[in-house]
Amino acid sequence: MNYLTKENGLLSWLLTGDHKRIAILYLISISFFFFVGGSLAGLIRLELLTPQSDLMATDTYNKVFSMHGIIMVFLFLVPSVPATIGNFFIPMMIGAKDLALPKINLLSWYLYIAAGIMILFTMISGGVDTGWTFTTPLSTHYVNTHVVTTGLGVFIAGFSSIFTGLNFIVTIHKMRAPGMTWFRLPLFVWSHYAASILMVLGTPVLAIALVLIVLERTVGIGVFDPTKGGDPLLFQHLFWFYSHPAVYIMILPGMGVISEVVSTFSRKRVFGYTAVAFSSVAIAVFGFFVWAHHMFIMGISNYAVLIFSLLTMLVAVPSSIKIFNWAFTLYKGSITFETPMLYAFGFMGLFTIGGMTGVFLGASGTDIHLTETYFIVAHFHFVMVGGMLMAFLSGLHFWWPKMTGRMYPEKISQLAAVVTFIGFNLTFFPQFILGTLGMPRRYASYPPEFQILNVFSTAGASVLGVGYLLPVLYLTWSLKYGEIAGNNPWQATGLEWQVQSPPLTENFPEIPIMDHEAYDYEWLENQKEKEVASVG
Amino acid sequence: MSHISPIIWQFLVKWMTNFALFPPEASKIAPQMDALYFFMVLVSLVGLTIVILLITSFSILYSKKRHPVAVQIEGSTLLEATWTIIPLGLFLVMFVWGALLYFRIYTPPANAMNIYVVGKQWMWKAEHPGGQHEINALHVPTGRPIQLTIISQDVFHSFSIPAFRVKREAIPGRYTSVWFEATLPGTYHLFCTQYCGTDHSHMIGEVVVLTPEDYKKWLEGSTSGSSLAQNGERLFASLSCAACHNTRPDARGPSLANVFGSRLTLSSGQQITADDAYLREAILNPSQHITQGYAPIMPTYQGQISEEGVIDLVEYIKNLDSDYRVQQTTASTTLLPEGEGKTTKAPAGPGANQGANQKAPEGMVKQ
């Protein structure tokens, strides 16, 4: 008996309050949207194979990249790790039976689905061509596409995210098992706590900005309209006040995954636990005060530029602390190289590049040349795809045995990880050079001397596509044919690994008592010896 | 190589000869930008190498086969302090260096020649002080600082010249500016880098850098007959601005002589400097910009004067000296007096003093 077999039938899933079932619902839905967004990316890369705009009309191209961005950011990256792996494992990691607010958890999935349907419907009925940034006055006065419905879709998705964040904060405060002090929490929980604060505080501002766009389009209130005394830059302040912290909403949970995976596969406590925990909080705090670095060239005050540039440099420090702490976790470890670890290595390399190129853009001088070009595109894909998606795949493979009770096939998974890594670099590295050359982003056609690098990028995208399709195939296969996993295939220390796989609906037969530190591999050894002794 | 199909071969040759890895350095600021850029590339490479070396060497030394039992280590304050302080120091160097560059690029020198750029869906219009108009092109001389005063007529655009390493957002209803000094004659890309709708990727053009002699020839060959200030003067007259803004003691509006660059006190008590942006705002949105001591009677010209017309007026006002008087004309009522042919200079108005404003394009710099 486990959470999957306890009840049967579609209704038992659609009305469930079980965080694990809701996580599975999320996993299926975000995977669907990932492949919708991915197909759109494929279309973009095909169009850019040649310098002319020949595959589709420029309007269509504009809609394709707008929908790619909107779907990937709001329907995949923001919910990816928190709503699936976080939803499933935060209660288990802190020794709780469920999240604090199970009905709110289900509601947040329904809101997500409502938003997803709304955005899909918009896409089918003609799409939107504002880019995912909805920049005014383009979005309010100059385009004739479905801005209002898309905006409302994103608005609703925002509430889904607020509810998830709220649920995590309440759960982590109130539901920890006896003995589970803050500094015994797995780092995965710390990073989700930091991300949740960002979700709860940041998302309402995005919601306000979107409502103002809808009001501007429908009744013309003029907040962003200079001819009515409004300020066209105000929208961008509001938008980036959310959307910059949003990149930390996306990356922090991924960093949590990497902490768990690196510790488990080197069988060693995370190097400098406290520093890693506090660096998550530091990222969340500083992350709120760097938004105007998206606007360095927009004529904001030079002194504002100084402050935002300095704060951007400061926010880069905790990320570099994390990278070195993970690397030193390997020191004197006992390392194995299963798929989650390969993805984690990929994350560390690619995130280092993504982070460093962020510094190029945070330094106000170089930002002038590099912003709004493919350099930006490459930078955030290194962080979001090279970082976040690698972390998501790492986590998915890592916890797959616990979620399904089956092992994934190791060899082909390792192959997929390598294919993803190669495809990723081939796709996005040339874009740094394109950006330095000055190729603007969101161009359907470009000067012919940029072609060869674009051809590399498109070739890489096809390799990357294969790398993403493989896991869908073998993970599905493993549901039926995979090896039985057992409780703790990785010999990991987290509480979630000490119970059966797949877990019971109530997670633990009785609430555990946390009597050791996080990542205490000696405790794990002692437990095993005790078990052997009691069986003997 | 003979077995490679000729078509593919031609393709490859075409690609390789047409292949760029780094943009040309065609402005004074470009080598300075690139110095910081390559410093950052170097730091990134060193950082990345350290991370990769750590991961691979630890992976080899401490693989489970070689090192079956892990040694538990809490952490190390000294090491952690090291990798907090060194990156922080490097980032701060980049911050200061970047900020110096930023201030240089966005602080035009006083002697810069001003060219106006108006962005609209989907073209760039450049207006030279001598009245030369260009669309999707910008001709500039080498060896002379050029300031661009940029505005958008509709949505956000961004004026980018990669070979000069400069870029500035074109914002609806607000002037922004950037400057550069071209060093290398040639033709370079001009891009709109801010997504602006359907034909965003066609909002491109060329920047042609000419030697001073060629530039002079180009100016002469492209003249439209009257300078921006002359256009502005006619507009000033046809809108009857001088009915209130004159130098008489009982004038209903403040005199505009020498107003450009001066400190003004507004009716709200606020102190401002009358720059391009202020003049533009005061024309389009006068009720917000009443000079102390005057009644708020000026009507708005929002929607009645095109951006180009505003530029003409601003250029005209910039050059108004102590005692100006404008020919009161009712004949010319067009708001955009383009292509009317060359007006004769100093048409002997009622007051003979036409002032410095009537000088030829060379006289545009404020005296």
Interface residues (C-beta under 8 A of the other chain):
Chain A: S53 T58 D59 N62 D129 G131 T133 T135 P137 L138 H141 Y142 V143 P226 T227 G229 P232 L233 S266 R267 K268 R269 F271 G272 Y273 T274 A275 F296 I297 M298 G299 N302 V305 L306 S309 L310 M313 L314 A316 V317 S320 I321 I323 F324 N325 A327 F328 L330 Y331 K332 G333 S334 I335 T336 F337 F345 M348 G349 T352 I353 M356 T357 V359 F360 G362 A363 S364 G365 T366 D367 I368 H369 T371 E372 T373 I433 T436 L437 G438 P440 R441 R442 Y443 A444 S445 Y446 P447 P448 E449 F450 Q451 I452 Y521 E522
Chain B: W15 M16 N18 F19 A20 L21 F22 P23 M33 L36 Y37 M40 V43 S44 G47 L48 V51 I52 L54 I55 F58 S59 Y62 S63 K64 H67 P68 V69 A70 V71 Q72 I73 E74 G75 S76 L79 E80 W83 T84 P87 L88 F91 L92 M94 F95 W97 G98 A99 L100 L101 Y102 F103 R104 I105 Y106 Q121 D154 V155 F156 S158 S160 P162 A163 R165 V166 K167 R168 E169 I171 P172 G173 R174 T176 H189 F191 C192 T193 Q194 Y195 C196 G197 T198 D199 H200 S201 H202 N285 Q288 Q302 G303
